[in-house]
Amino acid sequence: MSVQTEMLRVGTGGQPLTRKRESLWADAWRRLLRNRAAVMGGVIVILLILTALLAPWIAPKPFAEQVLVDNNKVPAWVLTVFTNMKGYAKISSDYLLGADYVGRDLFSRIVYGTRVSLSVAFIGPIISLLIGVAFGSISGYFGGRVDNLMMRLVDVLYAFPTLLFIILLMAFFRSTFAKPDPGSAAYAISQLDTRMGGLLFIFMGIGLTAWETMARLTRAQVLSVREKEYIEAAHTIGAGHVRIMFRHILPNIVGPLVVNETLTIPAYISFEAFLSFIGLGVNPPTPSWGAMISDGGQVIRTYPNQAVFPALALAITMFAFNFLGDGLRDALDPRLRGTQ
């Protein structure tokens, strides 16, 4: 965006002084960089993305490789943190964070688990934006009976507890596509889900339940914008509904929608972790932090490292997205423009 320049007359001589005024995005970027928590969150998110992309080179072992004789082994430094393991834990320097109950490297599985969490963190909001923005835009723009009918549907769906609704959807997907007939559409979907490690149904479950809030927010934004003067002018010159929506309304409301969706990313990550924790998430042996916490929880008194380390990875990731989302909201809030 170009930088605006304003001319000010100062001093007794009335000489012009040129001062550069920051654009809206430059001002928002400056305030975002001043937010240390947001910067820290952004750095962690970037590191997580790099970890997911470079997982084959970062992980010392394949995530599914089992060495049964090494089950529950831990490095020596872990015993200094969890002192109750001294006396019975098998020590091995081959595993940075230890091995699980079937001898799989915990560190490698945590690294590969980053892919699952980040996939949900980015695909979930995209699905929510596509469905929610389309639904809310139509409802808010046309109003009247269309608005009433569409919003009543949202109210009905919103009445169901989100997590319970996702669990029911996942149970339905798992049972419906468990043994489909070869050559059918259900079989193709089942095979695609298998190749994705079970993530397809998670995307579908989260996407079908996460758009209601976005639809409500989009409707409210459209209602506030559609009465503006430039919208009336567009109607006057004969612009069509599609042109008005995509050229005049959506560009002016997309900022708050994206920021709001950024704030919901931790919820998507927690949904996936919970689904994997109760056995409705990714397919084994695909590593998921929720599944690892579930496995580690069964031996948490004897081998707490198997639950604590993936739980720390999950907590750090959610904190990072929370900090980044809060920082983006504050930086892009027009009421804070020009403030420090």
C-alpha positions in Angstrom: 0.0 0.0 0.0 1.4 3.4 -0.9 2.5 5.8 1.8 0.5 9.0 2.1 2.3 12.3 2.3 1.0 15.3 3.9 2.3 18.9 3.8 2.5 20.9 7.0 3.4 24.5 7.4 5.6 25.1 10.5 7.7 27.9 11.9 7.5 31.6 11.2 8.8 31.2 7.6 5.9 29.0 6.7 8.2 26.6 5.0 6.6 23.3 4.0 7.7 20.2 5.9 7.1 16.8 4.4 6.1 14.1 6.9 5.4 10.5 6.0 2.2 9.1 7.5 2.2 5.3 8.1 -0.4 3.3 6.2 -2.9 1.2 8.1 -1.0 -2.0 7.5 2.4 -0.5 8.4 0.9 0.9 11.6 -0.6 -2.4 12.5 2.7 -4.2 11.8 4.5 -1.7 14.0 2.1 -2.3 16.9 2.3 -6.1 16.4 6.1 -6.0 16.7 5.7 -4.0 20.0 3.6 -6.8 21.4 6.3 -9.2 22.8 3.9 -12.0 23.5 2.6 -11.9 20.0 6.1 -11.8 18.5 7.1 -14.8 20.7 3.9 -16.6 19.6 4.7 -15.9 15.9 8.3 -17.1 16.3 7.0 -20.4 17.9 4.5 -20.9 15.1 7.2 -20.4 12.5 9.4 -22.9 14.2 6.5 -25.4 14.3 5.9 -24.9 10.6 9.5 -25.5 9.9 9.5 -28.6 12.2 6.5 -30.0 10.3 8.1 -29.4 6.9 11.5 -30.7 7.9 10.2 -33.6 10.1 12.0 -36.4 8.1 15.3 -34.6 8.6 14.7 -33.5 12.3 13.3 -36.8 13.6 16.2 -39.3 14.3 13.9 -42.3 13.7 10.8 -43.3 11.7 7.7 -42.5 13.8 6.3 -46.0 13.3 9.5 -48.0 13.9 9.1 -50.4 16.8 12.0 -51.9 18.8 10.3 -54.0 21.3 13.4 -54.7 23.4 13.7 -50.9 23.9 10.2 -50.4 25.3 9.9 -47.7 28.0 13.6 -46.9 27.8 14.6 -43.3 28.9 17.8 -41.2 28.7 19.7 -40.5 31.9 18.7 -36.9 32.0 15.0 -37.8 32.3 15.7 -39.5 35.6 16.9 -36.2 37.0 13.5 -34.7 36.2 11.3 -37.6 37.1 13.2 -39.0 40.1 10.5 -41.6 40.9 11.6 -43.6 37.8 15.0 -44.4 39.4 15.5 -48.0 40.2 13.3 -49.6 37.6 13.6 -47.5 34.4 15.8 -48.8 31.6 18.4 -46.2 30.6 19.4 -45.7 27.0 21.1 -42.8 25.2 19.5 -43.8 21.9 16.3 -41.9 22.6 16.3 -38.1 23.3 13.0 -38.2 25.2 12.6 -41.9 25.7 10.7 -44.7 24.0 7.0 -45.7 24.4 5.5 -49.0 25.4 6.3 -50.6 22.0 9.8 -49.1 21.6 8.9 -46.1 19.4 10.9 -42.9 19.7 8.9 -40.3 21.6 10.8 -37.4 20.1 10.3 -38.5 16.5 6.6 -39.0 17.1 6.2 -35.6 18.7 8.0 -34.1 15.7 5.7 -35.8 13.2 2.7 -35.0 15.4 3.3 -31.4 14.6 2.1 -32.1 11.1 -1.3 -33.3 12.4 -1.8 -30.4 14.8 -0.8 -27.7 12.2 -2.9 -29.4 9.5 -6.0 -29.0 11.7 -4.8 -25.5 12.7 -4.8 -24.3 9.1 -7.4 -26.5 7.3 -10.0 -26.1 10.0 -10.2 -22.2 9.7 -10.2 -22.4 5.9 -13.2 -24.7 5.9 -14.9 -22.5 8.5 -14.2 -19.4 6.5 -15.5 -20.8 3.3 -18.8 -22.1 4.7 -19.4 -19.4 7.3 -18.5 -16.4 5.2 -20.7 -17.7 2.2 -23.6 -18.5 4.5 -23.4 -15.3 6.6 -22.9 -13.0 3.5 -26.0 -14.3 1.8 -28.0 -14.0 5.0 -26.9 -10.5 5.8 -27.0 -9.1 2.3 -30.5 -10.2 1.3 -32.1 -10.0 4.7 -35.8 -10.5 5.2 -37.2 -14.0 5.0 -33.9 -15.4 3.7 -32.1 -14.0 6.7 -34.7 -15.4 9.2 -34.6 -18.8 7.6 -30.9 -19.1 7.4 -30.3 -17.8 10.9 -32.8 -20.1 12.4 -30.9 -23.0 10.9 -27.7 -21.6 12.5 -29.5 -21.3 15.8 -30.6 -24.9 15.7 -27.1 -26.1 14.9 -25.6 -23.8 17.5 -27.8 -25.3 20.2 -25.8 -28.6 20.0 -22.7 -28.7 22.1 -19.8 -28.5 19.6 -17.6 -31.2 21.0 -20.5 -33.6 21.4 -21.6 -32.9 17.8 -18.1 -33.6 16.5 -17.9 -36.8 18.5 -21.3 -38.0 17.0 -20.1 -37.0 13.5 -16.8 -38.8 13.9 -18.6 -41.9 15.2 -20.9 -41.8 12.2 -18.1 -41.4 9.7 -16.0 -44.2 11.3 -19.0 -46.6 11.3 -20.3 -45.7 7.8 -17.0 -45.9 6.0 -15.6 -48.9 8.0 -16.2 -51.6 5.4 -17.5 -49.9 2.2 -18.0 -51.9 -1.1 -15.0 -51.7 -3.4 -15.6 -49.3 -6.3 -18.2 -47.2 -4.5 -17.9 -43.6 -3.6 -17.7 -44.5 0.1 -14.8 -46.8 -0.7 -12.9 -44.0 -2.4 -13.5 -41.6 0.5 -12.4 -44.3 2.9 -9.2 -44.9 1.0 -8.5 -41.2 0.9 -9.0 -41.0 4.6 -6.6 -43.9 5.1 -3.9 -42.3 3.0 -4.3 -39.1 5.0 -3.9 -41.1 8.3 -7.5 -40.4 9.4 -7.3 -36.6 9.0 -10.0 -36.4 6.3 -12.9 -37.2 8.7 -11.4 -34.9 11.3 -11.4 -32.1 8.8 -15.0 -32.9 7.9 -16.1 -33.1 11.5 -14.5 -29.8 12.5 -15.5 -28.1 9.3 -19.2 -29.0 9.6 -19.4 -27.7 13.2 -17.1 -24.7 13.3 -18.8 -22.4 10.8 -21.8 -21.3 12.8 -20.0 -18.6 14.8 -18.3 -17.4 11.6 -21.7 -17.2 9.8 -23.1 -15.1 12.7 -20.1 -12.7 12.7 -20.1 -12.4 8.9 -23.8 -11.6 8.9 -23.3 -8.9 11.5 -20.4 -7.4 9.5 -22.5 -7.4 6.2 -25.5 -5.8 7.9 -23.2 -2.9 9.1 -21.6 -2.4 5.7 -24.5 -2.8 3.3 -26.0 0.5 4.3 -22.8 2.5 3.6 -22.8 5.3 1.0 -20.5 3.5 -1.4 -22.8 0.5 -1.4 -25.7 2.8 -2.2 -23.6 4.3 -5.0 -22.8 0.9 -6.4 -26.6 0.1 -6.5 -27.2 3.4 -8.2 -24.9 2.8 -11.1 -26.4 -0.6 -11.7 -23.8 -2.9 -10.1 -25.0 -6.5 -9.7 -25.2 -8.3 -6.4 -22.2 -10.5 -7.0 -20.0 -7.5 -7.9 -21.1 -5.6 -4.9 -20.5 -8.6 -2.6 -17.0 -9.4 -3.9 -15.8 -5.9 -4.8 -17.2 -3.8 -2.1 -18.5 -5.7 0.9 -16.1 -8.7 1.4 -12.9 -6.7 1.1 -14.1 -4.4 3.9 -15.0 -7.2 6.3 -12.4 -9.9 5.7 -9.9 -8.4 8.2 -12.0 -8.9 11.4 -13.1 -12.3 10.1 -9.6 -13.6 9.6 -8.5 -12.3 13.0 -11.5 -13.9 14.7 -10.7 -17.2 13.0 -7.1 -17.0 14.1 -8.3 -16.8 17.7 -10.2 -20.1 17.3 -7.2 -22.1 16.0 -6.3 -23.4 19.5 -9.9 -24.7 19.8 -9.4 -26.7 16.6 -6.1 -28.1 17.9 -7.7 -29.1 21.1 -10.6 -30.8 19.3 -8.2 -32.9 17.3 -6.2 -33.8 20.4 -9.3 -34.8 22.3 -10.7 -36.9 19.4 -7.4 -38.7 19.2 -7.3 -39.1 23.0 -10.7 -41.0 23.0 -9.8 -43.0 19.9 -11.8 -41.1 17.3 -8.9 -39.2 15.8 -6.1 -40.2 13.5 -5.5 -43.8 12.5 -2.6 -45.6 14.2 0.4 -45.5 13.8 0.0 -41.9 12.6 1.3 -39.8 15.5 -1.0 -37.4 17.3 -0.2 -35.6 20.5 -3.7 -36.5 21.8 -3.2 -40.2 21.1 0.3 -40.0 22.7 -1.1 -38.4 25.8 -3.8 -41.1 25.9 -1.2 -43.9 25.7 1.1 -42.1 28.2 -1.7 -41.6 30.6 -2.0 -45.3 31.1 1.5 -45.4 32.6 1.7 -41.9 33.9 2.7 -43.0 37.4 5.5 -45.2 36.2 6.7 -43.5 33.0 5.3 -39.9 33.2 7.6 -38.7 30.4 5.4 -40.5 27.8 2.5 -38.2 28.7 4.2 -35.1 29.9 6.3 -34.4 26.8 3.5 -34.5 24.2 1.3 -32.6 26.6 4.0 -29.8 26.7 4.2 -29.7 22.9 0.4 -29.4 22.8 0.3 -26.6 25.4 3.1 -24.6 23.9 1.4 -24.8 20.5 -1.9 -23.6 21.8 -0.3 -20.8 23.8 1.6 -19.6 20.7 -1.5 -19.4 18.6 -3.3 -17.7 21.4 -0.6 -15.0 21.8 -0.4 -14.5 18.1 -4.2 -14.2 17.7 -4.5 -11.7 20.5 -1.6 -9.7 19.0 -3.3 -9.6 15.6 -6.6 -8.5 17.0 -5.0 -5.7 18.9 -2.8 -4.6 16.0 -5.7 -4.6 13.4 -8.2 -2.9 15.7 -8.9 0.5 14.0 -9.7 2.0 17.4 -6.1 1.6 18.4 -4.7 3.3 15.3 -2.1 5.8 16.2 -1.6 4.5 19.8 1.5 3.0 21.1 
